[in-house]
C-alpha cells in the first residue's frame, strides 16, 4: 500500500499539479499568523508551545484518521494516504522554476534566468554570471527534490499512515516562516521551529545523500560529504549538496552575487565548473534517485509479503 500510495500521488501531481500557494501555503500561513499573534513575545518557551500546539495535533489526527479508515476498509485508508501525499509532496514544486531557468540559459537569455532564480530563491541576482545561475539552479533543484519528494517518502515509510508527511511539511514550512527570521519582531520565538526541523530533517537528508551517492559517482560523493559538508552553514543542506555535487562531478557552492553583495560560501564538489549541460545531468540524478526509492520500497513490500 505504501508504494502504490506514493506512485499514485506522484502521477496525480504530474497530470494535475496542485496550486501549492493557494491550497497549502495560504492555510499554513494563516495558521502560523494566528499562533504567532497570540504567543509571540520573543521568548523561546512560547515558541515551543506555539509550535507544539500547531504541529502535533494535525500529525496525531492524521494517524488516527488513517487507523479508523483502515478499520473500515484498507482501500479507504489508501485513498486517504494518496490525498495527503498529493497535498504534501510533488516534483512540480521544483520543476516549474528549474525547467524555465534551464530553457532561458539554453537560449542564452541570462537576464531572464537571473530573474527566475531570484524569484525562486527570494533574492536579487542581477549581477550573477551564467555559471552562478547554473550553480544556484542545481543547488535549488537538489534541495527542492529532497524536500518535496524524497524526505516525504522517508517519513511516510517510518511514521504511521500519512502522519510523517504531515509532520515534515508543517515543520519545513514553519522553519521557513519562523525559524529563518531574525530581528526584534521574532526574537527567540522561532528558535524551536528551526531546531525541530533540523532534527526532523537529519535522517531523511542523509538517506537522500546516500541515494545520490549510489546512483552517481559514489567515491567523489562520499569524499565531498565527509570533507566539505561540515563547512556549509546548514549541516543538513550541506550533506545534500556535497553528496549531490560529488555524485554529479560538478563544483557547487563558492561565492555568489546576491542583492548587490558578494556572499562568501564554501566550495562543494571536486569536478568541473557548472556549465548549463549539468542541469540535464541533475535531472537524471534526481530521476535515478526516485527510481532507487521505488525499487527499495518494492523490495521491502516483497520481503514483508514473503514473511
matplotlib code that plots the C-alpha trace (Angstrom):
import matplotlib.pyplot as plt

x = [0.0, 2.9, 4.4, 1.2, 0.1, 3.4, 3.3, -0.3, 0.2, 3.2, 1.2, -1.7, 0.6, 2.2, -1.1, -2.9, -0.4, -1.6, -1.6, 0.5, 0.5, -3.3, -4.2, -1.2, 0.9, -2.0, -3.7, -0.4, 0.5, -2.9, -2.4, 1.1, -0.1, -2.9, -0.5, 2.2, -0.1, -1.2, 2.1, 5.0, 6.5, 10.1, 10.5, 11.8, 9.5, 6.4, 7.7, 7.9, 4.3, 3.0, 4.9, 3.6, 0.0, 0.2, 2.1, 1.5, -2.4, -2.6, 0.1, -1.7, -5.0, -3.8, -2.5, -5.8, -7.9, -5.8, -6.3, -10.0, -10.4, -8.2, -10.7, -13.5, -11.6, -7.9, -8.9, -10.5, -7.2, -5.3, -7.3, -6.7, -2.9, -2.9, -4.9, -2.5, 0.6, -0.8, -1.1, 2.4, 4.7, 5.3, 8.1, 6.1, 7.0, 10.7, 10.4, 8.5, 11.4, 14.1, 12.7, 12.2, 15.7, 17.2, 15.3, 16.4, 20.1, 20.0, 18.6, 21.4, 18.8, 20.8, 18.6, 15.6, 17.5, 18.6, 15.1, 13.8, 16.5, 15.8, 12.1, 12.9, 15.4, 13.7, 16.9, 18.1, 20.7, 21.1, 24.9, 25.2, 27.1, 25.8, 27.9, 26.5, 22.9, 23.6, 25.2, 22.3, 19.7, 21.4, 21.5, 17.9, 16.9, 18.7, 17.4, 13.9, 13.6, 14.7, 12.3, 9.3, 9.7, 12.5, 12.2, 8.4, 9.0, 11.3, 9.0, 5.9, 7.5, 8.6, 5.5, 2.0, -0.3, 0.5, 1.5, 5.2, 4.3, 2.2, 5.0, 7.7, 5.6, 4.5, 7.9, 9.6, 7.0, 7.3, 11.1, 11.0, 8.2, 9.6, 13.0, 14.7, 13.5, 15.8, 15.2, 13.4, 9.9, 10.6, 13.3, 13.9, 10.3, 11.4, 14.4, 12.5, 10.9, 14.5, 15.9, 12.8, 13.2, 16.9, 16.3, 13.3, 15.4, 18.6, 17.8, 16.0, 18.8, 21.4, 19.3, 18.8, 22.5, 23.3, 20.9, 22.6, 25.9, 24.6, 23.1, 26.0, 29.8, 29.9, 33.6, 33.5, 30.1, 31.4, 34.5, 32.7, 30.1, 32.8, 35.2, 33.1, 29.6, 30.7, 31.7, 28.2, 26.2, 23.2, 24.6, 21.7, 21.7, 25.4, 25.2, 22.7, 24.6, 28.1, 26.9, 25.0, 28.0, 30.3, 27.7, 27.4, 31.0, 30.3, 31.5, 28.8, 28.8, 31.5, 30.9, 27.8, 26.3, 23.2, 21.1, 24.1, 26.6, 29.1, 28.1, 31.1, 30.2, 32.4, 33.3, 31.4, 32.4, 35.7, 34.6, 34.1, 32.7, 28.9, 28.0, 24.5, 24.7, 24.9, 21.3, 20.2, 22.6, 20.9, 17.5, 19.0, 20.4, 17.0, 15.1, 17.6, 17.2, 13.4, 13.7, 16.0, 13.5, 10.7, 12.8, 13.7, 10.0, 9.2, 11.8, 10.5, 7.0, 8.0, 10.0, 7.1, 4.7, 7.2, 7.5]
y = [0.0, 2.4, 2.1, 2.3, 5.4, 7.2, 6.3, 7.3, 10.6, 11.4, 10.5, 12.7, 15.6, 15.3, 15.3, 17.8, 19.7, 21.3, 25.1, 24.9, 28.7, 28.7, 25.3, 24.6, 27.7, 30.1, 27.9, 27.2, 30.9, 31.8, 29.2, 30.5, 34.1, 33.0, 31.3, 33.9, 36.8, 35.0, 33.6, 35.6, 37.8, 37.0, 34.2, 30.7, 28.9, 30.4, 29.4, 25.8, 25.9, 27.5, 25.0, 22.0, 23.2, 24.0, 20.9, 17.9, 17.8, 17.5, 14.9, 12.8, 13.4, 12.1, 8.9, 8.4, 9.1, 6.6, 3.9, 4.5, 4.4, 1.2, -0.4, 0.4, -0.8, -0.7, 0.9, 3.9, 4.3, 4.0, 6.9, 9.0, 8.3, 9.4, 12.6, 13.6, 12.8, 14.8, 17.9, 17.5, 16.4, 16.9, 17.4, 20.2, 22.5, 22.1, 21.6, 24.8, 27.1, 24.6, 23.9, 27.6, 28.6, 25.7, 26.9, 30.5, 29.5, 27.3, 30.3, 32.4, 34.7, 35.5, 38.4, 36.1, 33.3, 35.8, 37.0, 33.4, 32.3, 35.4, 34.6, 31.0, 31.9, 35.2, 37.3, 39.5, 38.0, 40.8, 40.5, 36.7, 35.1, 32.2, 29.8, 31.3, 30.9, 27.4, 26.5, 28.0, 26.2, 22.9, 23.6, 24.6, 21.6, 19.1, 20.5, 21.0, 17.5, 16.2, 18.4, 18.0, 14.2, 12.2, 13.4, 12.8, 9.3, 8.5, 9.8, 8.4, 4.9, 5.4, 7.0, 5.5, 6.4, 9.8, 11.4, 11.6, 13.5, 15.9, 16.4, 17.1, 19.5, 21.5, 21.5, 22.7, 25.4, 26.9, 26.6, 29.0, 31.2, 31.4, 29.7, 31.6, 35.0, 37.2, 40.6, 42.1, 41.2, 37.5, 37.4, 33.8, 32.8, 30.9, 29.1, 25.9, 25.7, 25.9, 23.2, 20.9, 21.0, 20.3, 17.1, 16.0, 16.6, 14.9, 11.3, 12.0, 14.3, 11.6, 8.9, 11.1, 11.9, 8.2, 7.7, 10.4, 8.7, 5.3, 6.5, 8.9, 8.9, 7.1, 7.8, 11.5, 11.9, 10.1, 12.3, 15.6, 14.5, 13.7, 16.6, 19.5, 19.1, 20.3, 23.6, 24.5, 26.8, 24.4, 21.0, 19.0, 21.1, 20.8, 17.0, 17.0, 19.5, 18.0, 14.5, 15.8, 17.8, 14.8, 12.5, 14.8, 15.7, 19.4, 22.3, 24.0, 26.5, 29.2, 33.0, 34.4, 37.9, 38.3, 41.5, 43.7, 41.9, 39.2, 36.3, 34.0, 30.3, 27.2, 25.1, 21.9, 19.2, 18.4, 18.2, 20.6, 24.1, 24.3, 24.6, 24.6, 20.9, 19.9, 20.9, 18.0, 15.8, 17.0, 15.9, 12.5, 12.2, 13.1, 10.6, 7.8, 8.6, 8.4, 5.0, 3.8, 4.8, 3.0, -0.2, -0.2, 0.2, -2.6, -4.9, -4.0, -4.9, -8.2, -9.0, -8.2, -10.4, -13.3, -13.2]
z = [0.0, 0.8, -2.7, -4.5, -2.5, -3.3, -7.0, -7.5, -5.7, -7.9, -11.1, -10.0, -9.2, -12.7, -14.6, -12.3, -10.2, -7.0, -6.7, -3.5, -3.0, -2.7, -1.2, 1.0, 1.8, 2.4, 5.0, 6.7, 6.7, 8.2, 10.9, 11.6, 11.9, 14.2, 16.6, 16.3, 17.1, 20.3, 21.5, 20.1, 22.8, 21.7, 24.2, 23.2, 25.6, 24.0, 20.6, 21.8, 23.0, 19.8, 17.6, 19.5, 19.5, 15.8, 14.5, 16.8, 16.7, 12.9, 12.9, 15.5, 13.9, 10.5, 12.1, 14.0, 10.9, 8.9, 11.6, 11.7, 8.0, 7.8, 10.2, 7.8, 4.7, 3.6, 0.3, 2.1, 4.1, 0.8, -0.7, 2.4, 2.1, -1.6, -0.8, 2.0, -0.1, -3.0, -0.8, 0.8, -2.0, -5.7, -8.3, -9.9, -7.0, -8.1, -11.8, -12.5, -12.0, -12.9, -16.3, -17.1, -16.0, -18.0, -21.1, -20.5, -20.2, -23.2, -25.2, -23.7, -22.1, -18.9, -17.7, -17.7, -16.0, -13.3, -12.8, -12.4, -10.0, -8.0, -7.8, -6.8, -4.0, -2.9, -3.5, -6.3, -8.6, -11.3, -11.2, -11.3, -14.1, -16.1, -14.0, -10.8, -12.0, -13.1, -9.7, -7.8, -10.0, -9.4, -5.7, -5.5, -7.6, -5.4, -2.1, -3.6, -4.9, -1.5, 0.5, -1.9, -2.5, -1.0, 2.6, 2.4, 1.2, 4.1, 6.8, 5.1, 5.5, 9.1, 10.6, 10.7, 7.9, 6.3, 9.6, 8.7, 5.5, 7.6, 10.2, 7.6, 5.5, 8.5, 10.2, 6.9, 6.4, 9.9, 9.8, 6.9, 8.4, 11.9, 12.2, 9.3, 10.6, 12.6, 14.3, 17.3, 15.8, 16.2, 18.9, 20.1, 19.2, 16.1, 17.6, 18.4, 14.9, 13.5, 15.8, 15.4, 11.6, 11.9, 13.8, 11.7, 8.6, 9.9, 8.9, 5.6, 4.4, 4.9, 3.3, 0.2, 0.2, 0.3, -2.6, -4.6, -4.0, -5.1, -8.4, -9.1, -8.6, -5.2, -4.4, -5.1, -3.3, -0.2, -0.2, -0.6, 2.0, 4.6, 3.9, 2.6, 4.1, 7.7, 6.2, 4.9, 7.3, 7.3, 8.0, 6.6, 3.4, 3.3, 3.3, 0.4, -1.7, -1.0, -1.9, -4.9, -6.2, -5.8, -7.5, -10.4, -10.7, -10.6, -8.5, -6.4, -3.6, -4.0, -3.7, -5.4, -6.2, -4.2, -3.7, -4.7, -2.3, -2.7, -0.5, 0.5, 0.5, 0.9, -2.2, -2.8, -5.2, -6.9, -10.5, -13.4, -13.3, -13.5, -17.2, -18.5, -19.6, -15.9, -15.4, -17.5, -15.5, -12.4, -13.8, -14.5, -11.0, -9.4, -11.6, -10.8, -7.1, -7.4, -9.2, -6.5, -3.8, -5.7, -6.0, -2.3, -1.4, -3.8, -2.2, 1.3, 0.2, -1.3, 1.8, 4.0, 1.9, 2.0, 5.7]

ax = plt.figure().add_subplot(projection="3d")
ax.plot(x, y, z, "-o")
ax.set_aspect("equal")
plt.show()
